[in-house]
Amino acid sequence: MSVGQSNPGGRRLVIAVVVAAVFMSNLDLWIVNVALVDMGRSFGVQLSGLSWVLNAYAVTLAALLIPSGRLGDRIGHRRVFLAGITLFTLASVACAVAPNLGVLVVARIVQAAGAAAQLPTSLALLLAAVPESARTSAARGWSAVGALSAVAGPVLGGLLVSISWRWIFLVNLPVGVLAVVAGLRVLPHPPAHEREPIPDLFGSALLVVAVAALTGALVEAPTWGWTSARTLGLFTLAVVGSVVFIRRCATHPNPMVELHLLRIRRFAIANVATVAFSAAFAIMLLSNALWCQDVWHYSALRTGLAMAPGPAMVPIVTFASVRLVHRLGSGPVAAIGSVLFGVGLVWRAVLAGVQPDYVGDLLPSMIIGGIGVGLGLSTLIAAGATALPGHRSATGSAFINSGRQIASALGVAVLVTILSSQASVVHGFDVAWLVAAGLCVASAGISLTLPGAAQVVPPEPERVAA
């Protein structure tokens, strides 16, 4: 039993540090989306260029989450977690002082590396601090922290952007410093597995190349042309990179992604459903921020206030649905949530107009969607995170979040592609919302096949050296 488990006071301090770090990294998602329009005005760039502020972060995070989780398993979750907070905080300052878009994107890549180190290890530290019987509740609470940050994110982001978009990154500085100072004193030392080798870093690079190439092709195709040499070249690079990446994971002795974990049906299905849901979520988040500011001409602060009711529903529904999950099972609850989130998107596609109608249009959509996220995404993340044994908790968490980030990058790329391809701005948003709703239907169908009980991790197959 860890110190955190035997000492309730110490457990509360551990939870406070973990929550602060996860809150900080999740807050960044909402704040940056609200601030994107002001960044574009500041640097004089279009949406296709601006999208890399989001996608460079998401792609880097996706590629580094699993190696960071494995590194935490190997050398200690506490050490990697604290290093991640430090790097994220320093990179946030670099983002705040960036003189141009290029420097900002590079700083966002470094920021993502810090987030990759802290996110999977944060769950591992949390699970090490609570009794075995409380693991599922702890995992749901961990995922709900993102929802709590989503409540504060739009409003705080809008408030800070009204001063300057640069302040959205500086807000991370005090939180990061306090988390590191407190973490050095109270975080537990779960046993590390020193003999476990570092995962294949070249595989991480292949994943970056593949996802970045696919994202770039989708974003630039409306400008370059779908059959242009550059677009086809990027699509080809994405396919080749993906094939080589999967091949390397299957044959390398220490792969970035342990493909044998996908034999655990509960883990595999939860991940696939989460990917579909997360792509729809990314489309919703950025499209609503752009709609409010570019179509309804809301200020950043008013946009944040308008979007806040949706995320405000998520933590309430997440905690209230625990008994429902025990009664119905994770699969049906996640399916209901996915359908509700899709209903919120269809609501926008049907009712949204250029004349602002917040009460009849955006508000109901955000509330319905927030309920859907609380039932769907939180349940899927918890189901996947608890499908693996404790010694693989960091790796499992990294796997899930890596898929979410890839889906987010592709969701943003799809939105940018649709908006750039449509002559009518309103029609472009309508198409994007319907595409996202279709992803929700897919997530619901996949969720219904989710098994009710976690399975034992199958033995790792013998590998042929690459």
N, C-alpha and C positions, 0 to 999 in steps of 0.2 A: 504493500500500500504506500502511495506517495505521501509526502508531507502535506500536500494540499488536501488529500482525501481525509487524513486524520486530524487536520486542524481547520475547522470551519472558518476561522478568521483569516487564515492564510489562503484558504480557497477563495474567499471573497476578493482578496487583493489580487490574486492571479486572474480571476475573472475580470476585474476592473482593468488590468493592464491589457489583457487580450482584447476586450471589448473596445478599448481606446484605439488600439492599433487597427483592428478590423474596421471600426467606424471611420477612421481617417482615410483608409484606402478606398472604402466604398463611397464615402462622401465625394471623393474626387470625380467619380463617374457622373453624378448628377450635376455637380457644379460646372464641370467642363461643358456638358451639353447645353446648359443654359447660357454659358458665356461664349459659345462658338460664334454667334453672329457678331458680337463686339470684337472678337479676335480678328474676324475677317475684315471688318472696317478698319481696324488698327493697322493691319498689314497690307490691306488692299488686295486680298486674294479671294478667289471664288470657292464654292463649296467643295469642288473636287480636290482642291489643294488642302482646304481646311480639314477634310475628312481624315487626313493622315495624323492630325492631332489626336484623334480617337483611335484610328486603326494601327498606328505605329505602337501605341501603348498596348492595345489588345493583342496584336500579333506577338510582340515581345513577351508579354505576360503569358500567353498560351505556350510559347516555346520553352520558357524557363520554369514554369510552375512545377512540372514533374521532376526535372533535375534538382530543383531546390527542395522539393519534398523528399526525394531520395537522399539528398545531401543531409537534410535534417535527420532522417532515419539513421544515417551513417555516423555523423560526427556530433549529433546532439541538436534537438529541436530548439533549445534555449539559445544556443550560440547563433544559429542561423536566423532565428526570429529577431534577435536584437540587432544583428548586422543588417537585416532587411529594413527595419524601422529607421536605422541611421541613414542608409543609402536613400530611402524614399524621402526622408526629410531634407537632406542636402540637395537632392535633385529637384524637389519642389521649389527651393530657393532659386535654383538655376532657371526653372521655368518662369519664375516671376520676373527675372531680369533679362529674359531673352530679347535680343534686339530685332530678330526677324523670325519668320516662320521656320526656316531651316534649323536654327538653334533651338527653337521651342520643341520641334519634333525630336531632335537628338536628346534633349533633356527629358522628354517624355519617355524615351526608350530606357534611359537610366532609371527614371522613376518606376517604370514597370518592372525592372530587375529587382528593385527594392521590394515592391509589392509581391513579386513572385516568391521572395524569400520568406516574407512574413505570413502570407495567407495560409499555406498548408500547415506550417509549423504552429500557427496559432490554434488551429483545431486540435492538433496533437497535444499541445500543452494544456488546453482546456479539458480534453478527455482524460489526461493524466491526473488532473486535479479533482475529478469527481468519481464517485463510486461506479462500479460497472453497471449497476441497475439504472443509473441516471444518464447513460451514454446517449441514448436516443433523444431524450429531452434536451441534453446539452448541445447535441448537433443541430436540433431545430432552433434552439436559442441562438447558436452561432450564426446560422443562416438568417435569422431574424434581425441580427445587428445591421446587416446590409439594408434591411427595410427601415430600421430606425434612422440610419444615415440618409436614406432616401427621403424621409419626412423633412429633415432639416436641410438637405441639399438644395432643392429648388429655391426655397426662400432665402437661405443664407447666400447661395450663389447670386441670386438676383440683387440682394442687398449689397454684396461686395462689388458686383459688376457696376452698380450705380456709382461707385467710387472709381474703380478701375478693374479690368479683368485680371490684372496681375495679383490682386489681393486674394483671388481664389486659391492661389498656390501658397501664398504666405501664411494662410490660416493653418496650414499643416505644421508650421514650425513649432509653436508652443505645445501642440499635442504630441508631436514626435519626441521632443526633448523630455517632457514629463514621462512618457511611456518608457523611454530608455532608462532614465534615472530610477524609476520605480521598478522596472523589470529586472535590473541588476540586483535588486534587493530581495524580491519576492518570488520570482519565477522558479518552478521546480526543475529538477534535473532528471527527466526521464532517461532510462538507460539507452545509450547509443549502441549501434551495431558497427563497431570500428572496422570489422573485416569486410563489410559490404562495400563493393567497389562503386566508384563514381559512375553514374550512367553515361551513356554515349553522348558526348557533347556535339559531335558532328551530326548526329541525328537531330538534335535541337536546331542546328543551323539549317538542315534540310527542311524542317518544318517551317521555319521562318521564310525560307525562299519560296516554298510551295504556296503558303497562305498569302504572303505578300504579293506574289505574282498573280494569283487568282483575284485578289482584291484589287490590285492595280488594273488588271484587264477589265474588270467590271466597271470600275470608276471612270476609266479613260476611254472605253469603247465608244460611248456616244460622241466623243470629240474626235477620236482617231478613226472611227469606223470599225464595225464589227469584223470586217474581213481584211483590215489593214495588216501589214506585216508585223507591226509592233503589237497589235492586239493578239493576233494568232501566235506570235512568239511568246507572249506572256502566258497564254493559255497552255501552250505546249510545255513551257517551263513548269507550270503548276502541276500538270499531269505527270511529267517525268519526275519532278521532285517528290510528289506524293508516292509514286510507285517505288522509288528508291528508298524513301523513308520507311514505308511499310516493310519492304524487303529487308532493310537493315534492322528494323525492330524484330523481325522474325528470326534473323540469323546471328545477330550480334550477341556476344556473351553477357553484356550488360546494357540492354537496350534502354532508350529513353522511355518508351512505352512498353510495359510488360503485357504483351498481347494475351498471355494465358489468363490474365485477370478477367478478360472479357468472356471467359467460359462460365463465370459466375453470372447466371441469368439475371438475377436481381440487379447486380451492378451494371451489366451491359445495357439492359433495358432502361434503367434510370438515366444513364448517360445519354442514350440516343434521344429519349424524350426531352431531356434537359436542353440538348442542342437545338431541337426544333423550337421549343418554347423561348429560348434565349435569343434566337434570331428574330423572332416576332417581337420580343421585348425591346431589342435594340432599335428596330424600325419604329415602334411606338414612341420611344423616348426621344429620339432625335427629331422625328417628324412633328411631334407636338411642340417641341421647343422652336423649331423653324416656323411652323404654322402661326404660332402666337406672335412671333416677332416680325416675320416677313409678310404675312397675309393680314393678320388683325392689327399689326403695328403696335403691339403691346411693348412696354419697356421690359428690360430684363427682370426687374423686381416684380412687375405685374405678372410676367410669364411664370416666375417661380411660384408666386402665390396661386396662380391658376392651376398649376400642375400638382400642388402639394396634397390635395385631398386623396388622390390615388395612392401614393405611397403611405399616407397616414393610415389607410385601411390595412396595409399588409401586416404589420406586427400584431395588430388586434386579431385579425383573422388567423394568423399563424399560431398564436398561442391558444386561441379559442377552438381551433380545429384538432387539438391533440386527441380528445376523446372520440371525435369523428373518425380519425385515422385508426384508432384502436378498434372501433366498431365495424367500419366498412373495409379497412385495409388501405394501404398507401395508393394502390393503383386506381381504384374508383375515385378517391378524393382528388388525386392529381388530375384525373380525366375531367372531373367536374370543374376544377380550377382552370384547366386549359380551355374548355368550352366557354366559360364565363369571360376569360380574357379575350377570346375571339369575338364574343358578342360585343364587348366594348369597342373593338376595332371596327366591326361592321356598323355599329351605331354612328361612328364618325364618318364612315364612307357614305352613309345614307343622308345624314343630317348636316354635315359641315358645309358652311357657305362663307363667302367673302365678308358678309356682314356679321360682326361678332354676336354670338348667341351663346354665351358661356353657360347659362343655366340649362338651356335645352340641348346643348351639343356637348361641349367638352366636360362639364362637371359630371353628368351621368356616366359618360364613357370612362372617366378616370376612376370613379367609385366602383363601377362594375369590374374594370380591369384590375384595380387594387385588390378586390376580393379574390379575383382569379389568381393573381400572383401569390397571395397568401395561402390559398388552397393548393395551387398547382406547383409553382416553382419551389417553394419552401419544402413541400412534401417530397418532391423528386430529389432535391439535394440531400435531405435527411436520409432517404431510402438508399441512395448511392453511398453516402458517407459511412453508414452503419452496416453495409453489406460485407465489409472486410474486417478482419480481426484487428485488435489494437495496434499491433506492431506494424501494420500497413496503413494506419489511419492517415498519416501525412501524405503518402503516395496516392491513396484513394481520393483524398480531398483535392490534391493537385490535378489528378486526372479529370475529375468532375469540372473543376474551375477552368482547366485548360480548354476543355470542350466548350464551355460557356463563352470564353474569350474569342475563340475561333468563330463561333456562331455570331457573336456580337460584331466582329469585324466584317463578316460576310453580310450580316443584316444591314449594317451601315452602307456597305458597298452596293447592295441591292437597292436601297433607298436612293442613293445618289444617282445610280444608273437610271432608275425609273423617272426621277424628277428631271434629269438631264435629257431624257428621251421624249418627253411629252410636251406638246405645244402649249397645252393649258396647264397652268400650275395647279389649279384645283383638281383637275382630272388626274394629274400625276400623284397627288396625295391620296386620292380615292383608290387608285390602282395599288399603291403601296400598302394601304390599310387592308385591302382585300387579300393581297398576297400574304401579309402577316396573319390574317385570320385563317387562311389555308394552312399555314404552319401550325397554328393552334389546333386545328382539327387533326393534323397528323400527330401532334404531341398527345392529344387525348386518346387516339386509337392505340398508340404505342403504350401509353400508361396503363391501359386496361389489361395488358398482358403481363404486368409486373407481378412477380411471385410474392407471396405473403411472408415468406421467411427467408432470411439470409442463408446462403449455402457456404460450405467450407471451401476455402481457397484451394483450387486444384494444385497438384505439384507442378513446379516449373519444368517445362520440357527441356530435354537436352538441346543445346544449340550448336550450330556449326559456326565456327569463327568466321567473321567477315573478311 
